[in-house]
């Protein structure tokens, strides 16, 4: 595939993401408000909440009912709507980063944990599926994206790669930065995709729980995914914020976007 002129990344964000809701205090509004300030200068797009129909493509009625009674529904549907917005931008040829919370990759169809409620990535992917059938999901969060994997199990048109930092049993693995980056690049091998979605968690950061990746490593990861998408799917790519809890989160996101741009 010919290389395409790279366009600047659009940031999907709403001040509504800064609202407080009942969750673990580490998953707080600063996680999005501070990065949003740092990204001023890029084009911002205001998302709308996902429809119930969009949520119901992925989650069962019991799970949706539980989220509704938890006081989290408005926040969760807005995050999912942000994910859809980013994916639709990417389908249209504009790379996008959704600065959203709560995260989503631990949410499966009928269960959620780990500060996740609705699976933003799966909801976005199912929404754009008519236009982008084959989807590569690269999950760079420290934690294994068990919810996303369970939702797409058996779907041969979706490939999910969790570069190893912790395994499926959440055991920490020995890893270094270069091996991690190599796994990101290898994600593109052996699978023709129409679009790439990144579950962009930043808790593998050196000062965060994972203790592995430096800020500049995120630039290299973003660049590797941009280049892979330019080779494989005309540069169609989007990223959704997942975890990342250190005050340097904004720097990590900024660095990622410098490569992903
Ligand atoms: Zn995580």
py3Dmol code that shows the C-alpha trace and the ligand (Angstrom):
import py3Dmol

protein = """\
ATOM      1  CA  UNK A   1       0.000   0.000   0.000  1.00  0.00           C
ATOM      2  CA  UNK A   2       1.327   3.440  -0.910  1.00  0.00           C
ATOM      3  CA  UNK A   3       2.227   5.816   1.881  1.00  0.00           C
ATOM      4  CA  UNK A   4      -0.269   8.550   2.533  1.00  0.00           C
ATOM      5  CA  UNK A   5       0.275  12.098   3.650  1.00  0.00           C
ATOM      6  CA  UNK A   6      -0.080  12.054   7.415  1.00  0.00           C
ATOM      7  CA  UNK A   7      -2.715  14.369   8.895  1.00  0.00           C
ATOM      8  CA  UNK A   8      -2.537  15.846  12.395  1.00  0.00           C
ATOM      9  CA  UNK A   9      -4.243  13.924  15.172  1.00  0.00           C
ATOM     10  CA  UNK A  10      -7.586  15.306  16.333  1.00  0.00           C
ATOM     11  CA  UNK A  11      -8.344  15.197  20.051  1.00  0.00           C
ATOM     12  CA  UNK A  12     -11.809  13.997  21.075  1.00  0.00           C
ATOM     13  CA  UNK A  13     -12.656  15.621  24.385  1.00  0.00           C
ATOM     14  CA  UNK A  14     -15.411  17.219  26.415  1.00  0.00           C
ATOM     15  CA  UNK A  15     -15.189  19.197  29.656  1.00  0.00           C
ATOM     16  CA  UNK A  16     -17.967  16.839  30.795  1.00  0.00           C
ATOM     17  CA  UNK A  17     -15.213  14.192  31.120  1.00  0.00           C
ATOM     18  CA  UNK A  18     -13.977  16.170  34.129  1.00  0.00           C
ATOM     19  CA  UNK A  19     -17.045  15.324  36.217  1.00  0.00           C
ATOM     20  CA  UNK A  20     -16.620  13.210  39.325  1.00  0.00           C
ATOM     21  CA  UNK A  21     -18.348   9.847  39.578  1.00  0.00           C
ATOM     22  CA  UNK A  22     -18.103   6.961  42.030  1.00  0.00           C
ATOM     23  CA  UNK A  23     -14.868   5.101  41.245  1.00  0.00           C
ATOM     24  CA  UNK A  24     -11.396   4.463  42.609  1.00  0.00           C
ATOM     25  CA  UNK A  25      -9.895   7.866  43.513  1.00  0.00           C
ATOM     26  CA  UNK A  26      -6.823   7.236  41.327  1.00  0.00           C
ATOM     27  CA  UNK A  27      -9.136   7.467  38.305  1.00  0.00           C
ATOM     28  CA  UNK A  28      -9.772  11.193  38.800  1.00  0.00           C
ATOM     29  CA  UNK A  29     -10.626  14.171  36.546  1.00  0.00           C
ATOM     30  CA  UNK A  30      -7.003  15.381  36.484  1.00  0.00           C
ATOM     31  CA  UNK A  31      -6.254  12.404  34.256  1.00  0.00           C
ATOM     32  CA  UNK A  32      -8.010  14.155  31.380  1.00  0.00           C
ATOM     33  CA  UNK A  33      -8.105  17.860  32.334  1.00  0.00           C
ATOM     34  CA  UNK A  34      -4.319  18.254  32.623  1.00  0.00           C
ATOM     35  CA  UNK A  35      -3.521  16.458  29.337  1.00  0.00           C
ATOM     36  CA  UNK A  36      -6.259  18.497  27.601  1.00  0.00           C
ATOM     37  CA  UNK A  37      -4.470  21.702  28.640  1.00  0.00           C
ATOM     38  CA  UNK A  38      -1.168  20.333  27.367  1.00  0.00           C
ATOM     39  CA  UNK A  39      -2.662  19.446  23.986  1.00  0.00           C
ATOM     40  CA  UNK A  40      -4.038  22.919  23.302  1.00  0.00           C
ATOM     41  CA  UNK A  41      -3.075  23.861  19.788  1.00  0.00           C
ATOM     42  CA  UNK A  42      -4.392  20.632  18.291  1.00  0.00           C
ATOM     43  CA  UNK A  43      -7.908  20.434  16.879  1.00  0.00           C
ATOM     44  CA  UNK A  44     -10.466  19.333  19.484  1.00  0.00           C
ATOM     45  CA  UNK A  45     -13.780  17.636  18.699  1.00  0.00           C
ATOM     46  CA  UNK A  46     -16.661  17.498  21.191  1.00  0.00           C
ATOM     47  CA  UNK A  47     -18.236  14.030  21.313  1.00  0.00           C
ATOM     48  CA  UNK A  48     -21.862  13.171  22.025  1.00  0.00           C
ATOM     49  CA  UNK A  49     -22.924  10.298  24.313  1.00  0.00           C
ATOM     50  CA  UNK A  50     -23.277   6.860  22.730  1.00  0.00           C
ATOM     51  CA  UNK A  51     -26.846   5.677  22.077  1.00  0.00           C
ATOM     52  CA  UNK A  52     -28.277   2.742  23.968  1.00  0.00           C
ATOM     53  CA  UNK A  53     -28.279   0.890  20.639  1.00  0.00           C
ATOM     54  CA  UNK A  54     -24.508   1.362  20.373  1.00  0.00           C
ATOM     55  CA  UNK A  55     -23.962   0.092  23.926  1.00  0.00           C
ATOM     56  CA  UNK A  56     -26.320  -2.847  23.398  1.00  0.00           C
ATOM     57  CA  UNK A  57     -24.250  -4.134  20.455  1.00  0.00           C
ATOM     58  CA  UNK A  58     -21.651  -5.107  23.051  1.00  0.00           C
ATOM     59  CA  UNK A  59     -23.272  -5.303  26.488  1.00  0.00           C
ATOM     60  CA  UNK A  60     -26.201  -7.308  27.779  1.00  0.00           C
ATOM     61  CA  UNK A  61     -29.284  -5.701  29.377  1.00  0.00           C
ATOM     62  CA  UNK A  62     -28.371  -6.818  32.887  1.00  0.00           C
ATOM     63  CA  UNK A  63     -24.979  -5.199  32.703  1.00  0.00           C
ATOM     64  CA  UNK A  64     -26.409  -1.996  31.215  1.00  0.00           C
ATOM     65  CA  UNK A  65     -29.000  -1.973  34.025  1.00  0.00           C
ATOM     66  CA  UNK A  66     -26.283  -2.296  36.668  1.00  0.00           C
ATOM     67  CA  UNK A  67     -24.337   0.628  35.216  1.00  0.00           C
ATOM     68  CA  UNK A  68     -27.562   2.677  35.088  1.00  0.00           C
ATOM     69  CA  UNK A  69     -28.156   2.214  38.804  1.00  0.00           C
ATOM     70  CA  UNK A  70     -24.537   2.872  39.746  1.00  0.00           C
ATOM     71  CA  UNK A  71     -24.479   6.610  39.098  1.00  0.00           C
ATOM     72  CA  UNK A  72     -21.953   6.056  36.315  1.00  0.00           C
ATOM     73  CA  UNK A  73     -24.148   5.745  33.275  1.00  0.00           C
ATOM     74  CA  UNK A  74     -23.823   9.327  31.986  1.00  0.00           C
ATOM     75  CA  UNK A  75     -20.030   9.235  32.282  1.00  0.00           C
ATOM     76  CA  UNK A  76     -19.790   5.774  30.732  1.00  0.00           C
ATOM     77  CA  UNK A  77     -21.961   6.588  27.681  1.00  0.00           C
ATOM     78  CA  UNK A  78     -20.030   9.805  27.087  1.00  0.00           C
ATOM     79  CA  UNK A  79     -16.719   7.920  27.136  1.00  0.00           C
ATOM     80  CA  UNK A  80     -18.177   5.369  24.712  1.00  0.00           C
ATOM     81  CA  UNK A  81     -19.445   8.212  22.521  1.00  0.00           C
ATOM     82  CA  UNK A  82     -15.943   9.692  22.518  1.00  0.00           C
ATOM     83  CA  UNK A  83     -14.562   6.340  21.393  1.00  0.00           C
ATOM     84  CA  UNK A  84     -17.098   6.146  18.563  1.00  0.00           C
ATOM     85  CA  UNK A  85     -16.242   9.698  17.505  1.00  0.00           C
ATOM     86  CA  UNK A  86     -12.506   8.888  17.343  1.00  0.00           C
ATOM     87  CA  UNK A  87     -13.126   5.693  15.364  1.00  0.00           C
ATOM     88  CA  UNK A  88     -15.391   7.510  12.903  1.00  0.00           C
ATOM     89  CA  UNK A  89     -12.767  10.203  12.399  1.00  0.00           C
ATOM     90  CA  UNK A  90     -10.252   7.479  11.610  1.00  0.00           C
ATOM     91  CA  UNK A  91     -12.619   5.810   9.130  1.00  0.00           C
ATOM     92  CA  UNK A  92     -12.910   9.201   7.413  1.00  0.00           C
ATOM     93  CA  UNK A  93      -9.123   9.440   7.135  1.00  0.00           C
ATOM     94  CA  UNK A  94      -8.325  11.618  10.139  1.00  0.00           C
ATOM     95  CA  UNK A  95      -6.306  10.058  12.959  1.00  0.00           C
ATOM     96  CA  UNK A  96      -7.813  10.733  16.385  1.00  0.00           C
ATOM     97  CA  UNK A  97      -7.061  10.339  20.076  1.00  0.00           C
ATOM     98  CA  UNK A  98      -9.998  10.141  22.475  1.00  0.00           C
ATOM     99  CA  UNK A  99      -9.142  11.669  25.830  1.00  0.00           C
ATOM    100  CA  UNK A 100     -11.873   9.826  27.695  1.00  0.00           C
ATOM    101  CA  UNK A 101     -12.688   8.381  31.095  1.00  0.00           C
ATOM    102  CA  UNK A 102     -13.765   5.965  32.508  1.00  0.00           C
ATOM    103  CA  UNK A 103     -11.525   3.446  30.709  1.00  0.00           C
ATOM    104  CA  UNK A 104     -13.057   0.343  29.142  1.00  0.00           C
ATOM    105  CA  UNK A 105     -10.796  -2.601  28.363  1.00  0.00           C
ATOM    106  CA  UNK A 106     -11.685  -4.637  31.480  1.00  0.00           C
ATOM    107  CA  UNK A 107     -15.395  -4.533  30.625  1.00  0.00           C
ATOM    108  CA  UNK A 108     -16.773  -7.691  29.025  1.00  0.00           C
ATOM    109  CA  UNK A 109     -20.350  -8.172  27.814  1.00  0.00           C
ATOM    110  CA  UNK A 110     -21.883  -8.815  31.186  1.00  0.00           C
ATOM    111  CA  UNK A 111     -19.218  -7.961  33.697  1.00  0.00           C
ATOM    112  CA  UNK A 112     -16.842  -5.141  34.417  1.00  0.00           C
ATOM    113  CA  UNK A 113     -14.033  -4.447  36.841  1.00  0.00           C
ATOM    114  CA  UNK A 114     -10.806  -2.462  37.092  1.00  0.00           C
ATOM    115  CA  UNK A 115     -12.435   0.997  36.931  1.00  0.00           C
ATOM    116  CA  UNK A 116     -14.066   0.056  33.592  1.00  0.00           C
ATOM    117  CA  UNK A 117     -17.843  -0.045  32.927  1.00  0.00           C
ATOM    118  CA  UNK A 118     -18.544  -0.125  29.208  1.00  0.00           C
ATOM    119  CA  UNK A 119     -15.947  -1.383  26.738  1.00  0.00           C
ATOM    120  CA  UNK A 120     -15.257   1.791  24.788  1.00  0.00           C
ATOM    121  CA  UNK A 121     -13.053   0.055  22.228  1.00  0.00           C
ATOM    122  CA  UNK A 122     -15.523  -2.741  21.490  1.00  0.00           C
ATOM    123  CA  UNK A 123     -18.445  -0.305  21.221  1.00  0.00           C
ATOM    124  CA  UNK A 124     -16.484   1.884  18.782  1.00  0.00           C
ATOM    125  CA  UNK A 125     -15.325  -1.098  16.724  1.00  0.00           C
ATOM    126  CA  UNK A 126     -18.817  -2.572  16.420  1.00  0.00           C
ATOM    127  CA  UNK A 127     -20.191   0.816  15.380  1.00  0.00           C
ATOM    128  CA  UNK A 128     -17.708   1.239  12.491  1.00  0.00           C
ATOM    129  CA  UNK A 129     -17.677  -2.422  11.485  1.00  0.00           C
ATOM    130  CA  UNK A 130     -19.868  -1.889   8.406  1.00  0.00           C
ATOM    131  CA  UNK A 131     -17.174   0.439   7.023  1.00  0.00           C
ATOM    132  CA  UNK A 132     -14.050  -1.191   8.436  1.00  0.00           C
ATOM    133  CA  UNK A 133     -14.515  -4.909   8.764  1.00  0.00           C
ATOM    134  CA  UNK A 134     -11.073  -6.083   9.760  1.00  0.00           C
ATOM    135  CA  UNK A 135      -9.772  -4.420  12.883  1.00  0.00           C
ATOM    136  CA  UNK A 136      -6.393  -4.608  14.569  1.00  0.00           C
ATOM    137  CA  UNK A 137      -6.525  -3.641  18.248  1.00  0.00           C
ATOM    138  CA  UNK A 138      -3.224  -2.922  19.963  1.00  0.00           C
ATOM    139  CA  UNK A 139      -3.623  -2.655  23.735  1.00  0.00           C
ATOM    140  CA  UNK A 140      -0.590  -0.944  25.266  1.00  0.00           C
ATOM    141  CA  UNK A 141      -2.047  -0.673  28.776  1.00  0.00           C
ATOM    142  CA  UNK A 142       0.000  -2.370  31.478  1.00  0.00           C
ATOM    143  CA  UNK A 143      -2.890  -4.696  32.201  1.00  0.00           C
ATOM    144  CA  UNK A 144      -4.187  -7.407  29.892  1.00  0.00           C
ATOM    145  CA  UNK A 145      -7.338  -6.202  28.133  1.00  0.00           C
ATOM    146  CA  UNK A 146      -9.416  -9.164  29.230  1.00  0.00           C
ATOM    147  CA  UNK A 147     -12.773  -7.527  28.512  1.00  0.00           C
ATOM    148  CA  UNK A 148     -11.945  -6.692  24.903  1.00  0.00           C
ATOM    149  CA  UNK A 149     -10.479 -10.159  24.324  1.00  0.00           C
ATOM    150  CA  UNK A 150     -13.588 -11.849  25.720  1.00  0.00           C
ATOM    151  CA  UNK A 151     -15.945  -9.744  23.570  1.00  0.00           C
ATOM    152  CA  UNK A 152     -14.122 -10.528  20.314  1.00  0.00           C
ATOM    153  CA  UNK A 153     -13.233 -14.158  21.067  1.00  0.00           C
ATOM    154  CA  UNK A 154     -13.950 -16.213  17.938  1.00  0.00           C
ATOM    155  CA  UNK A 155     -14.202 -13.165  15.676  1.00  0.00           C
ATOM    156  CA  UNK A 156     -11.708 -13.838  12.910  1.00  0.00           C
ATOM    157  CA  UNK A 157     -11.874 -10.271  11.619  1.00  0.00           C
ATOM    158  CA  UNK A 158     -10.528  -8.807  14.839  1.00  0.00           C
ATOM    159  CA  UNK A 159      -6.949  -9.295  15.966  1.00  0.00           C
ATOM    160  CA  UNK A 160      -6.003  -8.125  19.447  1.00  0.00           C
ATOM    161  CA  UNK A 161      -2.419  -7.747  20.547  1.00  0.00           C
ATOM    162  CA  UNK A 162      -1.497  -7.057  24.153  1.00  0.00           C
ATOM    163  CA  UNK A 163       2.273  -6.493  24.150  1.00  0.00           C
ATOM    164  CA  UNK A 164       3.512  -8.451  27.124  1.00  0.00           C
ATOM    165  CA  UNK A 165       3.935  -6.538  30.298  1.00  0.00           C
ATOM    166  CA  UNK A 166       1.613  -8.586  32.441  1.00  0.00           C
ATOM    167  CA  UNK A 167       0.113 -11.860  31.252  1.00  0.00           C
ATOM    168  CA  UNK A 168      -3.490 -13.049  31.249  1.00  0.00           C
ATOM    169  CA  UNK A 169      -3.138 -13.952  34.907  1.00  0.00           C
ATOM    170  CA  UNK A 170      -1.825 -10.456  35.622  1.00  0.00           C
ATOM    171  CA  UNK A 171       1.625 -11.737  36.534  1.00  0.00           C
ATOM    172  CA  UNK A 172       4.402  -9.251  35.819  1.00  0.00           C
ATOM    173  CA  UNK A 173       6.743 -10.437  33.083  1.00  0.00           C
ATOM    174  CA  UNK A 174      10.379  -9.619  32.498  1.00  0.00           C
ATOM    175  CA  UNK A 175      10.494  -7.103  29.705  1.00  0.00           C
ATOM    176  CA  UNK A 176      12.601  -4.298  28.336  1.00  0.00           C
ATOM    177  CA  UNK A 177      11.660  -1.310  26.189  1.00  0.00           C
ATOM    178  CA  UNK A 178      13.088  -2.631  22.941  1.00  0.00           C
ATOM    179  CA  UNK A 179      11.281  -5.973  23.237  1.00  0.00           C
ATOM    180  CA  UNK A 180       8.090  -4.118  24.057  1.00  0.00           C
ATOM    181  CA  UNK A 181       8.427  -1.902  20.964  1.00  0.00           C
ATOM    182  CA  UNK A 182       9.229  -4.954  18.829  1.00  0.00           C
ATOM    183  CA  UNK A 183       5.957  -6.541  19.947  1.00  0.00           C
ATOM    184  CA  UNK A 184       4.047  -3.421  18.929  1.00  0.00           C
ATOM    185  CA  UNK A 185       5.594  -3.595  15.447  1.00  0.00           C
ATOM    186  CA  UNK A 186       4.948  -7.331  15.170  1.00  0.00           C
ATOM    187  CA  UNK A 187       1.245  -6.723  15.818  1.00  0.00           C
ATOM    188  CA  UNK A 188       0.875  -5.803  12.151  1.00  0.00           C
ATOM    189  CA  UNK A 189       2.309  -9.079  10.851  1.00  0.00           C
ATOM    190  CA  UNK A 190       0.073 -11.716   9.321  1.00  0.00           C
ATOM    191  CA  UNK A 191      -3.190  -9.786   9.401  1.00  0.00           C
ATOM    192  CA  UNK A 192      -4.657  -7.460   6.769  1.00  0.00           C
ATOM    193  CA  UNK A 193      -6.587  -4.774   8.582  1.00  0.00           C
ATOM    194  CA  UNK A 194      -8.901  -1.964   7.512  1.00  0.00           C
ATOM    195  CA  UNK A 195      -8.240   0.124  10.630  1.00  0.00           C
ATOM    196  CA  UNK A 196      -6.111   0.110  13.791  1.00  0.00           C
ATOM    197  CA  UNK A 197      -7.488   0.952  17.233  1.00  0.00           C
ATOM    198  CA  UNK A 198      -5.144   1.506  20.142  1.00  0.00           C
ATOM    199  CA  UNK A 199      -6.198   0.896  23.730  1.00  0.00           C
ATOM    200  CA  UNK A 200      -3.820   3.550  24.961  1.00  0.00           C
ATOM    201  CA  UNK A 201      -3.119   2.965  28.624  1.00  0.00           C
ATOM    202  CA  UNK A 202      -0.045   4.596  30.089  1.00  0.00           C
ATOM    203  CA  UNK A 203       0.387   2.674  33.344  1.00  0.00           C
ATOM    204  CA  UNK A 204       3.398   0.830  31.892  1.00  0.00           C
ATOM    205  CA  UNK A 205       5.202   4.186  32.375  1.00  0.00           C
ATOM    206  CA  UNK A 206       8.449   4.138  34.316  1.00  0.00           C
ATOM    207  CA  UNK A 207       7.021   6.101  37.267  1.00  0.00           C
ATOM    208  CA  UNK A 208       3.595   4.386  37.167  1.00  0.00           C
ATOM    209  CA  UNK A 209       2.748   0.828  38.273  1.00  0.00           C
ATOM    210  CA  UNK A 210       4.480  -0.857  35.337  1.00  0.00           C
ATOM    211  CA  UNK A 211       7.850   0.818  35.818  1.00  0.00           C
ATOM    212  CA  UNK A 212       9.003   0.130  32.267  1.00  0.00           C
ATOM    213  CA  UNK A 213       8.467   2.717  29.526  1.00  0.00           C
ATOM    214  CA  UNK A 214       9.955   6.207  29.419  1.00  0.00           C
ATOM    215  CA  UNK A 215       8.082   9.170  27.965  1.00  0.00           C
ATOM    216  CA  UNK A 216      10.077   8.999  24.733  1.00  0.00           C
ATOM    217  CA  UNK A 217       9.236   5.306  24.379  1.00  0.00           C
ATOM    218  CA  UNK A 218       5.615   6.364  23.929  1.00  0.00           C
ATOM    219  CA  UNK A 219       6.656   8.531  20.993  1.00  0.00           C
ATOM    220  CA  UNK A 220       8.300   5.494  19.402  1.00  0.00           C
ATOM    221  CA  UNK A 221       5.210   3.360  20.058  1.00  0.00           C
ATOM    222  CA  UNK A 222       2.944   6.016  18.522  1.00  0.00           C
ATOM    223  CA  UNK A 223       5.247   6.278  15.514  1.00  0.00           C
ATOM    224  CA  UNK A 224       5.411   2.514  15.022  1.00  0.00           C
ATOM    225  CA  UNK A 225       1.615   2.310  15.019  1.00  0.00           C
ATOM    226  CA  UNK A 226       1.312   5.274  12.631  1.00  0.00           C
ATOM    227  CA  UNK A 227       3.805   3.716  10.231  1.00  0.00           C
ATOM    228  CA  UNK A 228       2.164   0.324  10.471  1.00  0.00           C
ATOM    229  CA  UNK A 229      -1.240   1.840   9.735  1.00  0.00           C
ATOM    230  CA  UNK A 230       0.178   3.767   6.767  1.00  0.00           C
ATOM    231  CA  UNK A 231       1.563   0.523   5.354  1.00  0.00           C
ATOM    232  CA  UNK A 232      -1.514  -1.585   6.011  1.00  0.00           C
ATOM    233  CA  UNK A 233      -4.671   0.508   6.054  1.00  0.00           C
ATOM    234  CA  UNK A 234      -4.127   3.936   4.498  1.00  0.00           C
ATOM    235  CA  UNK A 235      -3.205   5.402   7.868  1.00  0.00           C
ATOM    236  CA  UNK A 236      -6.613   4.752   9.444  1.00  0.00           C
ATOM    237  CA  UNK A 237      -5.901   4.793  13.157  1.00  0.00           C
ATOM    238  CA  UNK A 238      -7.401   5.950  16.428  1.00  0.00           C
ATOM    239  CA  UNK A 239      -6.474   5.664  20.070  1.00  0.00           C
ATOM    240  CA  UNK A 240      -8.570   5.619  23.247  1.00  0.00           C
ATOM    241  CA  UNK A 241      -7.257   6.478  26.686  1.00  0.00           C
ATOM    242  CA  UNK A 242      -7.367   3.494  29.042  1.00  0.00           C
ATOM    243  CA  UNK A 243      -5.263   3.467  32.241  1.00  0.00           C
ATOM    244  CA  UNK A 244      -2.401   5.664  33.419  1.00  0.00           C
ATOM    245  CA  UNK A 245      -2.407   7.149  36.902  1.00  0.00           C
ATOM    246  CA  UNK A 246       0.839   9.048  37.395  1.00  0.00           C
ATOM    247  CA  UNK A 247       0.811  12.881  37.321  1.00  0.00           C
ATOM    248  CA  UNK A 248       3.078  12.638  34.239  1.00  0.00           C
ATOM    249  CA  UNK A 249       0.191  11.097  32.279  1.00  0.00           C
ATOM    250  CA  UNK A 250      -0.155  14.243  30.146  1.00  0.00           C
ATOM    251  CA  UNK A 251       3.502  14.052  29.146  1.00  0.00           C
ATOM    252  CA  UNK A 252       3.144  10.402  28.173  1.00  0.00           C
ATOM    253  CA  UNK A 253       0.048  11.154  26.077  1.00  0.00           C
ATOM    254  CA  UNK A 254       1.740  14.140  24.433  1.00  0.00           C
ATOM    255  CA  UNK A 255       4.757  12.029  23.595  1.00  0.00           C
ATOM    256  CA  UNK A 256       2.565   9.244  22.142  1.00  0.00           C
ATOM    257  CA  UNK A 257       0.707  11.776  19.971  1.00  0.00           C
ATOM    258  CA  UNK A 258       3.982  13.242  18.695  1.00  0.00           C
ATOM    259  CA  UNK A 259       4.660   9.856  17.145  1.00  0.00           C
ATOM    260  CA  UNK A 260       1.045   8.988  16.287  1.00  0.00           C
ATOM    261  CA  UNK A 261       0.335  12.487  14.808  1.00  0.00           C
TER     262      UNK A 261
END
"""
ligand_1 = """\
1
ZN
Zn -4.104 -0.602 33.323
"""
view = py3Dmol.view(width=600, height=400)
view.addModel(protein, "pdb")
view.setStyle({"model": 0}, {"cartoon": {"style": "trace"}})
view.addModel(ligand_1, "xyz")
view.setStyle({"model": 1}, {"stick": {}})
view.zoomTo()
view.show()
